[in-house]
Amino acid sequence: MSQHTITERKHRFESLSGIEIKRFYTPQDIAHLDYQHDLGNPGEYPFTRGLYETGYRTKLWTVRQFSGFATPEETNQRYKYLIEQGQTGLSVAFDLPTLMGVDPDDPEAEGEVGKCGVSVASLEDMEILFDGIDLANITTSMTINAPAIMIWGMYLAVAEKRGIPLEKLSGTIQNDILKEFIAQKEWVYPPEPHMKLVVDTIEFATHYVPKWHPVSVSGYHIREAGSTAVQELAFTLADGLEYVRWCLDRGLDIDDFAPKFSFFFNAHIDFFEEIGKYRAARRIWAREMRETFGAKNPRSWWMRFHTQTAGVSLTMQQPYVNLIRSTIEALAAVLGGTQSLHVNSFDEAWALPTEEAVLLSLRTQQVIAHETGVTNTVDPLGGAYFVEWMTDKMEEGAREYFRRIEEEGGVIPAIKSGFFQQEIADAAYRFQQRVEEREFVWVGVNEYQMAEEPIPFRILKIEHEAHEKQVKRLADLRRRRDNRAVVQALRDLVAAARREENLMVPILNAIKAYATLGEMVNALKEVYGTYTEGATI
């Protein structure tokens, strides 16, 4: 046989997480795998191959396009349009003032009302947002964290006013305050009181809203902040395990609350790395729940997760190329076994998506579901040498981070020391270096550029009128409501917080009196104070 030298395109091939990739993989690379222990059939522990025996053959994932802008009226119309076009679940995007617990008439809200999501400041806003939508027969996901307990309370109050029993409500609040301190930076109080509020919602849901997921542990924003896939996996699971510990400390039974946990992951562009990440996530969570925490209910071992394609992978340059990126990312999420999915719109590097762009994203999911054939068999990539090897690498990397977090003293001490923040910053810097050195080719950004041309599509612009409408509505509400009842409800809320009680009931009482979001958030500052992050090196 003649000898020859193979010259490849690069000296080193690696994933986005920096994992070196060999030329090809063989049975020797996964020889250590024990099928029953490490994989199992779909629907069997440790659920590497998926939670359900039949996969998508019985039920497709929930098509849940994230949406919200301007006023509750305008967003309500977008929801109805998406439902008419085949969306099967709602996902609410709130504006920055709402995310921070700030009312639209607060000076801090100036210039931000309705810009990146819908403005919701009271029960009245929530009633308008879901007007004409059957809450008993649709699942609703709400991306809200710092004031999640209040926003969820508004949703529950709308259902009660319509005569819908809480037992019929189904959906998710994100309510993941740990990832806010790690990555997204939208908090109000210090970590410990925020964690107390998260456990309050979990406890209330466990007793009164059985079909609701009161926390969606989110890796998405960790990834958007610049983390690697390994960091996203590790930090998300570490956060989830910390919520478990706090619930156990409250005295809750793990098999009562663990089945109510859900997760939220990013679908980035490194196709096989992402699939390995999802498969490893299910396996790690199942093992931790059963072997570390002793959960007996198989549903406690399940990791159910929503996926959204990667916003940070979208480019302003050649924006139609984003359609290709998001399609590939969505396919990875489906092959990884997601339970629900949002596909970003091609115009989102420019602005909130237009109706036309959202429809294309919706149709992307429907084509994958019905035309590609990938839903006909469960875990079609299971057993592939490279996929199983990558799944193992993801788990190894995550467990190494677990060890390092434990050395820091746990999740909250690691937040306060800046450990997570520094790890993400370092990863983001390394990726930027790869882009600038063209080790990572980003089409239209550092290669295959074109002369910039005028934007060939309509951009959704949120006018200042949305702010004016919300401020006027709030002023009208303050005149119409029983302000003495509001003051008393806020006093009761503060008193309950000082007694360290579960705050769901006093918050619901304040909401029904039409106390505003900002009023409730500010009332609790009297007890909990506020938090300023320390600098990291």
C-alpha positions as CSV (number, residue, x, y, z in Angstrom):
1,M,0.0,0.0,0.0
2,S,1.4,3.4,-1.0
3,Q,2.1,5.9,1.8
4,H,0.9,9.5,1.3
5,T,0.4,12.5,3.5
6,I,-3.2,13.8,4.0
7,T,-3.4,17.6,4.1
8,E,-6.6,18.7,5.8
9,R,-8.2,22.2,5.9
10,K,-7.2,22.8,9.5
11,H,-4.5,21.7,11.9
12,R,-7.2,21.2,14.6
13,F,-10.9,20.5,14.2
14,E,-12.9,21.4,17.3
15,S,-16.5,22.0,18.5
16,L,-17.7,25.4,19.7
17,S,-16.9,24.3,23.2
18,G,-13.2,23.7,22.2
19,I,-13.5,19.9,22.2
20,E,-11.1,18.4,19.7
21,I,-12.9,16.3,17.0
22,K,-11.2,13.3,15.4
23,R,-11.4,12.5,11.7
24,F,-13.8,9.7,12.3
25,Y,-15.2,7.5,15.2
26,T,-15.4,3.7,15.6
27,P,-16.9,1.2,18.1
28,Q,-13.7,1.6,20.1
29,D,-14.6,5.2,21.0
30,I,-17.7,4.0,22.8
31,A,-16.5,0.5,23.8
32,H,-17.0,1.4,27.5
33,L,-20.8,2.1,27.0
34,D,-23.2,-0.2,28.7
35,Y,-26.4,-0.1,26.7
36,Q,-28.8,-0.5,29.6
37,H,-26.9,1.6,32.1
38,D,-25.8,4.5,29.9
39,L,-28.5,4.6,27.2
40,G,-31.5,2.4,27.7
41,N,-34.4,2.2,25.3
42,P,-36.5,5.4,24.7
43,G,-38.7,5.9,27.7
44,E,-36.4,4.0,30.0
45,Y,-33.9,5.2,32.7
46,P,-31.5,7.0,32.3
47,F,-33.5,8.5,29.4
48,T,-30.5,9.3,27.2
49,R,-32.6,8.3,24.2
50,G,-35.6,10.3,25.2
51,L,-38.4,10.4,27.8
52,Y,-41.1,8.7,25.9
53,E,-41.2,5.2,24.4
54,T,-42.9,6.5,21.3
55,G,-41.1,9.8,20.9
56,Y,-42.9,12.1,18.5
57,R,-44.9,9.2,16.9
58,T,-47.6,9.8,19.5
59,K,-47.3,13.5,20.1
60,L,-45.2,16.2,18.4
61,W,-43.4,18.8,20.5
62,T,-45.3,22.0,21.4
63,V,-44.8,24.7,18.9
64,R,-44.3,27.7,21.1
65,Q,-43.1,30.9,19.4
66,F,-41.9,33.5,21.9
67,S,-43.8,36.7,21.3
68,G,-44.6,40.0,22.9
69,F,-44.3,43.7,22.1
70,A,-45.8,47.1,22.8
71,T,-49.2,46.9,24.5
72,P,-51.2,44.0,25.8
73,E,-53.8,44.6,23.0
74,E,-51.2,44.4,20.2
75,T,-49.6,41.2,21.6
76,N,-53.0,39.6,22.1
77,Q,-53.6,40.1,18.4
78,R,-50.3,38.4,17.6
79,Y,-51.1,35.5,19.8
80,K,-54.5,35.0,18.1
81,Y,-52.7,35.1,14.7
82,L,-50.2,32.5,15.7
83,I,-52.9,30.2,17.1
84,E,-54.8,30.5,13.8
85,Q,-51.6,29.5,11.9
86,G,-51.1,26.3,13.9
87,Q,-49.1,27.3,17.0
88,T,-50.0,25.0,19.9
89,G,-48.7,26.9,22.9
90,L,-48.1,30.5,23.9
91,S,-44.8,32.0,25.1
92,V,-44.9,35.5,26.6
93,A,-42.0,38.0,26.1
94,F,-42.1,40.8,28.6
95,D,-40.5,44.2,28.2
96,L,-37.5,45.3,30.3
97,P,-39.5,47.4,32.9
98,T,-41.8,44.4,33.5
99,L,-38.8,42.0,33.8
100,M,-37.3,44.4,36.4
101,G,-40.6,44.9,38.3
102,V,-40.8,48.6,37.3
103,D,-44.2,50.2,36.3
104,P,-44.5,52.1,33.0
105,D,-44.9,55.4,34.7
106,D,-41.7,55.1,36.7
107,P,-38.9,57.3,35.3
108,E,-36.6,54.2,35.1
109,A,-39.0,52.8,32.4
110,E,-38.5,55.7,30.0
111,G,-37.6,54.5,26.5
112,E,-38.1,50.8,27.3
113,V,-41.9,50.3,27.6
114,G,-43.0,47.7,25.0
115,K,-39.7,47.7,23.2
116,C,-38.4,44.1,23.8
117,G,-41.7,42.6,24.9
118,V,-45.1,43.3,26.1
119,S,-45.7,45.8,29.0
120,V,-47.7,44.2,31.9
121,A,-48.1,46.2,35.1
122,S,-51.4,45.1,36.6
123,L,-54.1,42.5,36.6
124,E,-55.9,44.6,34.1
125,D,-53.0,44.3,31.6
126,M,-53.0,40.5,32.1
127,E,-56.7,40.4,31.4
128,I,-56.3,42.2,28.2
129,L,-53.3,40.2,27.2
130,F,-55.3,36.9,27.3
131,D,-58.6,38.3,26.2
132,G,-60.5,35.7,24.1
133,I,-57.9,33.0,24.7
134,D,-59.0,29.8,26.4
135,L,-56.6,29.4,29.3
136,A,-58.0,26.1,30.3
137,N,-57.1,24.5,26.9
138,I,-53.7,26.1,26.0
139,T,-50.3,26.0,27.7
140,T,-48.7,29.3,28.5
141,S,-45.0,29.9,29.1
142,M,-43.9,33.2,30.6
143,T,-40.3,34.3,30.5
144,I,-40.2,36.2,33.8
145,N,-37.8,35.9,36.7
146,A,-37.2,38.6,39.3
147,P,-41.0,39.4,39.7
148,A,-42.1,35.9,38.5
149,I,-44.2,35.3,41.7
150,M,-46.3,38.5,40.9
151,I,-46.7,37.9,37.2
152,W,-47.7,34.3,37.7
153,G,-50.2,35.5,40.4
154,M,-51.8,37.8,37.8
155,Y,-52.2,34.9,35.4
156,L,-53.8,32.8,38.1
157,A,-56.1,35.7,39.1
158,V,-57.3,36.1,35.5
159,A,-58.2,32.4,35.4
160,E,-60.1,32.6,38.7
161,K,-62.0,35.6,37.5
162,R,-63.1,33.6,34.5
163,G,-64.1,30.7,36.7
164,I,-61.3,28.4,35.5
165,P,-60.1,26.1,38.3
166,L,-56.4,26.4,39.0
167,E,-56.1,22.6,38.6
168,K,-56.9,23.0,34.8
169,L,-54.1,25.5,34.1
170,S,-51.0,24.2,32.3
171,G,-47.8,26.0,31.5
172,T,-44.5,27.3,32.8
173,I,-43.0,30.4,34.4
174,Q,-39.3,30.6,34.0
175,N,-38.7,31.8,37.5
176,D,-35.0,30.9,37.4
177,I,-33.3,33.7,39.4
178,L,-29.9,31.9,39.7
179,K,-29.3,32.3,36.0
180,E,-30.1,36.0,36.3
181,F,-27.2,36.4,38.7
182,I,-25.0,34.3,36.5
183,A,-25.8,35.7,33.1
184,Q,-28.9,37.9,32.3
185,K,-28.5,40.4,35.2
186,E,-32.2,41.1,35.8
187,W,-32.7,40.8,39.6
188,V,-34.1,43.0,42.4
189,Y,-33.3,41.5,45.8
190,P,-30.2,39.6,47.0
191,P,-30.0,35.9,46.0
192,E,-31.3,34.4,49.2
193,P,-34.7,36.2,49.3
194,H,-35.1,35.7,45.6
195,M,-34.6,31.9,46.2
196,K,-37.2,32.0,48.9
197,L,-39.7,33.5,46.5
198,V,-38.9,30.7,43.9
199,V,-39.6,28.1,46.5
200,D,-42.8,29.8,47.5
201,T,-44.1,29.4,43.9
202,I,-42.9,25.8,43.8
203,E,-44.7,25.0,47.0
204,F,-47.9,26.7,45.9
205,A,-47.9,25.0,42.5
206,T,-47.3,21.6,44.2
207,H,-50.4,22.0,46.3
208,Y,-52.8,24.0,44.1
209,V,-51.7,24.1,40.4
210,P,-50.7,20.5,39.7
211,K,-50.3,20.8,35.9
212,W,-48.0,23.9,36.1
213,H,-44.2,24.0,36.0
214,P,-43.3,26.7,38.5
215,V,-39.6,26.9,37.4
216,S,-37.9,26.5,34.1
217,V,-34.2,26.2,34.8
218,S,-32.7,28.1,31.9
219,G,-29.4,27.5,30.2
220,Y,-30.5,29.6,27.2
221,H,-29.4,33.0,28.6
222,I,-26.2,31.5,30.0
223,R,-25.4,30.5,26.4
224,E,-26.5,33.8,25.0
225,A,-24.1,35.5,27.4
226,G,-21.2,33.7,25.7
227,S,-20.8,30.4,27.5
228,T,-19.9,27.1,25.8
229,A,-22.3,24.2,25.4
230,V,-20.5,22.4,28.3
231,Q,-20.8,25.5,30.5
232,E,-24.5,25.9,29.6
233,L,-25.2,22.3,30.5
234,A,-23.2,22.3,33.7
235,F,-24.4,25.7,35.0
236,T,-28.0,24.9,34.2
237,L,-28.0,21.6,36.0
238,A,-26.1,23.0,38.9
239,D,-28.8,25.6,39.3
240,G,-31.5,23.0,39.0
241,L,-29.9,20.9,41.7
242,E,-29.7,24.0,44.0
243,Y,-33.4,24.6,43.6
244,V,-33.9,20.9,44.6
245,R,-31.9,21.5,47.8
246,W,-33.8,24.6,48.7
247,C,-37.1,22.8,48.3
248,L,-36.0,19.9,50.4
249,D,-34.9,22.4,53.1
250,R,-38.4,23.8,53.0
251,G,-39.7,20.3,53.9
252,L,-41.2,19.4,50.5
253,D,-41.1,15.8,49.3
254,I,-38.9,15.4,46.3
255,D,-41.4,13.2,44.5
256,D,-44.1,15.9,45.0
257,F,-42.1,18.8,43.4
258,A,-39.4,17.3,41.2
259,P,-41.8,16.2,38.4
260,K,-42.9,19.9,38.2
261,F,-39.4,21.1,37.2
262,S,-38.7,22.0,33.6
263,F,-35.7,23.2,31.7
264,F,-34.8,25.6,28.8
265,F,-31.9,25.1,26.5
266,N,-30.3,27.0,23.7
267,A,-30.0,25.3,20.2
268,H,-26.7,26.6,18.8
269,I,-25.2,26.0,15.4
270,D,-22.7,23.2,16.3
271,F,-25.2,20.4,15.3
272,F,-23.8,17.3,16.9
273,E,-22.5,19.1,20.0
274,E,-26.0,20.3,20.7
275,I,-27.6,16.9,20.3
276,G,-25.0,15.4,22.6
277,K,-25.8,18.2,25.1
278,Y,-29.5,17.4,25.3
279,R,-28.9,13.6,25.6
280,A,-26.3,14.2,28.4
281,A,-28.7,16.5,30.2
282,R,-31.4,13.9,30.5
283,R,-28.9,11.3,31.7
284,I,-27.3,13.5,34.3
285,W,-30.6,14.7,35.7
286,A,-32.1,11.2,35.9
287,R,-29.0,9.9,37.7
288,E,-28.9,12.8,40.2
289,M,-32.6,12.6,41.0
290,R,-32.6,8.9,41.5
291,E,-29.1,8.2,42.9
292,T,-28.2,11.4,44.8
293,F,-31.6,12.6,46.0
294,G,-33.4,9.2,46.2
295,A,-36.4,10.1,44.1
296,K,-38.7,7.1,43.7
297,N,-41.2,8.5,41.2
298,P,-39.9,7.9,37.6
299,R,-41.4,11.3,36.6
300,S,-39.0,12.9,39.1
301,W,-36.2,11.5,37.0
302,W,-37.4,13.1,33.8
303,M,-35.8,16.2,32.4
304,R,-38.4,17.9,30.2
305,F,-37.2,20.9,28.3
306,H,-38.0,23.7,25.9
307,T,-35.5,24.8,23.3
308,Q,-35.0,28.1,21.5
309,T,-32.7,28.6,18.6
310,A,-29.6,30.7,19.2
311,G,-30.2,34.4,19.1
312,V,-26.5,35.1,19.2
313,S,-26.0,33.1,16.0
314,L,-28.1,35.5,14.1
315,T,-26.4,38.2,12.0
316,M,-27.4,41.7,10.7
317,Q,-25.3,40.9,7.7
318,Q,-27.2,38.9,5.0
319,P,-30.1,38.4,7.3
320,Y,-31.9,35.8,5.1
321,V,-29.0,33.4,5.9
322,N,-30.5,33.4,9.4
323,L,-33.3,31.2,8.1
324,I,-30.7,28.5,7.3
325,R,-29.1,28.8,10.7
326,S,-32.3,28.6,12.7
327,T,-33.5,25.6,10.7
328,I,-30.4,23.6,11.4
329,E,-30.6,24.6,15.1
330,A,-34.2,23.6,15.3
331,L,-33.4,20.2,13.7
332,A,-30.8,19.6,16.3
333,A,-33.3,20.4,19.1
334,V,-35.8,17.9,17.5
335,L,-33.2,15.2,17.1
336,G,-32.2,15.8,20.7
337,G,-35.7,15.2,21.9
338,T,-37.1,18.6,23.0
339,Q,-40.6,18.9,24.4
340,S,-41.3,22.3,23.0
341,L,-39.6,24.6,20.5
342,H,-39.2,28.2,19.4
343,V,-37.5,29.1,16.2
344,N,-36.0,32.6,16.0
345,S,-37.1,34.8,13.1
346,F,-34.6,35.9,10.4
347,D,-35.0,39.6,11.2
348,E,-34.3,39.4,14.9
349,A,-30.8,40.7,14.7
350,W,-32.5,44.0,13.5
351,A,-35.6,44.2,15.6
352,L,-38.5,42.3,17.1
353,P,-39.9,40.0,14.4
354,T,-42.6,41.0,12.0
355,E,-45.7,38.9,11.4
356,E,-44.3,37.7,8.1
357,A,-41.0,36.6,9.7
358,V,-42.8,34.9,12.6
359,L,-44.8,32.9,10.1
360,L,-41.7,31.6,8.4
361,S,-40.3,30.5,11.7
362,L,-43.6,28.7,12.5
363,R,-43.6,27.0,9.1
364,T,-40.0,25.9,9.7
365,Q,-41.2,23.8,12.7
366,Q,-44.1,22.4,10.7
367,V,-41.8,21.3,7.8
368,I,-39.5,19.6,10.2
369,A,-42.4,17.9,11.9
370,H,-44.4,16.8,8.9
371,E,-42.1,16.6,5.8
372,T,-38.6,15.5,6.9
373,G,-39.3,12.1,8.3
374,V,-37.2,12.7,11.4
375,T,-40.2,12.2,13.7
376,N,-40.9,8.7,12.4
377,T,-38.5,7.0,14.7
378,V,-37.3,7.7,18.2
379,D,-33.7,9.0,18.7
380,P,-32.6,8.3,15.1
381,L,-29.0,9.2,15.9
382,G,-28.8,6.9,18.9
383,G,-25.9,4.5,18.6
384,A,-23.9,6.7,16.2
385,Y,-20.3,6.5,17.3
386,F,-19.7,10.2,17.2
387,V,-23.0,11.2,18.8
388,E,-22.5,8.8,21.7
389,W,-18.9,9.9,22.2
390,M,-20.0,13.6,22.2
391,T,-22.8,12.8,24.7
392,D,-20.1,11.3,27.0
393,K,-17.8,14.3,26.5
394,M,-20.7,16.7,27.5
395,E,-21.3,14.7,30.7
396,E,-17.6,14.6,31.6
397,G,-17.3,18.3,31.2
398,A,-20.4,19.0,33.2
399,R,-19.3,16.8,36.1
400,E,-15.9,18.5,36.2
401,Y,-17.8,21.8,36.6
402,F,-19.9,20.4,39.4
403,R,-16.7,19.6,41.2
404,R,-15.3,23.1,40.7
405,I,-18.6,24.7,41.9
406,E,-18.5,22.5,45.0
407,E,-15.0,23.8,45.6
408,E,-16.4,27.3,45.5
409,G,-18.8,26.4,48.3
410,G,-21.9,25.9,46.1
411,V,-23.9,27.8,43.6
412,I,-24.7,31.0,45.6
413,P,-21.1,31.4,46.9
414,A,-19.9,30.8,43.3
415,I,-22.2,33.6,42.1
416,K,-21.0,36.0,44.8
417,S,-17.3,35.2,44.1
418,G,-17.9,35.8,40.3
419,F,-16.9,32.3,39.3
420,F,-19.7,31.7,36.8
421,Q,-19.4,35.2,35.4
422,Q,-15.7,34.9,34.8
423,E,-16.0,31.5,33.2
424,I,-18.6,32.8,30.7
425,A,-16.5,36.0,30.0
426,D,-13.4,33.9,29.3
427,A,-15.4,31.6,26.9
428,A,-16.9,34.6,25.1
429,Y,-13.4,36.1,24.7
430,R,-12.0,32.8,23.3
431,F,-14.8,32.6,20.8
432,Q,-14.3,36.2,19.6
433,Q,-10.6,35.4,19.1
434,R,-11.6,32.4,16.9
435,V,-13.8,34.7,14.9
436,E,-11.2,37.4,14.4
437,E,-8.5,34.8,13.5
438,R,-11.0,33.1,11.1
439,E,-10.6,29.8,12.9
440,F,-14.4,29.9,13.1
441,V,-15.9,30.9,9.8
442,W,-19.1,33.0,10.4
443,V,-20.7,33.4,7.0
444,G,-21.2,37.0,6.1
445,V,-19.3,38.2,9.2
446,N,-15.7,37.2,8.7
447,E,-15.9,35.4,5.4
448,Y,-18.2,35.6,2.3
449,Q,-19.0,39.3,3.1
450,M,-21.0,41.4,0.7
451,A,-21.3,45.2,0.3
452,E,-24.0,46.3,2.7
453,E,-27.3,47.0,1.0
454,P,-30.5,48.6,2.3
455,I,-32.6,46.2,4.4
456,P,-34.8,44.3,2.0
457,F,-37.6,43.8,4.4
458,R,-40.0,45.7,6.7
459,I,-38.8,46.2,10.3
460,L,-41.2,46.2,13.2
461,K,-40.9,49.5,15.0
462,I,-42.4,50.1,18.5
463,E,-43.5,53.7,18.7
464,H,-43.5,55.8,21.8
465,E,-47.3,55.7,21.6
466,A,-47.2,52.3,23.4
467,H,-45.5,53.9,26.4
468,E,-48.1,56.7,26.5
469,K,-51.0,54.2,26.3
470,Q,-49.6,52.2,29.2
471,V,-49.0,55.2,31.4
472,K,-52.5,56.5,30.7
473,R,-54.0,53.1,31.5
474,L,-52.1,52.9,34.7
475,A,-53.2,56.4,35.8
476,D,-56.8,55.5,35.0
477,L,-56.5,52.3,37.1
478,R,-55.1,54.1,40.1
479,R,-58.1,56.5,40.0
480,R,-60.7,53.6,39.6
481,R,-59.4,51.1,42.1
482,D,-60.0,51.1,45.9
483,N,-56.7,52.6,47.0
484,R,-57.3,51.9,50.7
485,A,-57.6,48.3,49.9
486,V,-54.4,48.4,47.9
487,V,-52.5,50.0,50.8
488,Q,-53.8,47.4,53.2
489,A,-52.9,44.6,50.8
490,L,-49.4,45.9,50.5
491,R,-49.1,46.2,54.3
492,D,-50.2,42.6,54.7
493,L,-47.7,41.5,52.1
494,V,-44.8,43.2,53.9
495,A,-46.0,41.7,57.3
496,A,-46.1,38.2,55.8
497,A,-42.6,38.7,54.3
498,R,-41.3,39.7,57.8
499,R,-42.9,36.5,59.2
500,E,-41.1,34.5,56.4
501,E,-44.5,33.0,55.3
502,N,-45.2,31.7,51.8
503,L,-46.1,34.9,49.9
504,M,-48.4,33.6,47.2
505,V,-51.6,34.3,49.0
506,P,-50.8,37.8,50.1
507,I,-49.5,38.6,46.6
508,L,-52.7,37.2,45.1
509,N,-54.7,39.4,47.4
510,A,-52.8,42.5,46.4
511,I,-53.2,41.6,42.7
512,K,-56.9,41.2,43.1
513,A,-57.0,44.7,44.7
514,Y,-55.2,45.9,41.5
515,A,-51.9,46.7,43.1
516,T,-49.4,47.2,40.4
517,L,-46.3,45.2,39.8
518,G,-44.0,48.0,40.8
519,E,-45.9,48.6,44.0
520,M,-45.6,45.0,45.1
521,V,-41.9,44.7,44.1
522,N,-41.1,48.0,46.0
523,A,-43.0,46.9,49.1
524,L,-40.8,43.8,49.4
525,K,-37.7,45.9,49.2
526,E,-38.6,47.1,52.7
527,V,-37.9,43.6,53.9
528,Y,-35.4,42.2,51.4
529,G,-33.4,45.2,50.3
530,T,-31.7,45.3,46.9
531,Y,-28.5,43.7,45.5
532,T,-25.4,45.0,43.7
533,E,-23.1,42.6,42.0
534,G,-19.4,42.8,42.9
535,A,-16.8,43.3,40.2
536,T,-15.1,40.3,38.6
537,I,-11.5,40.4,37.4
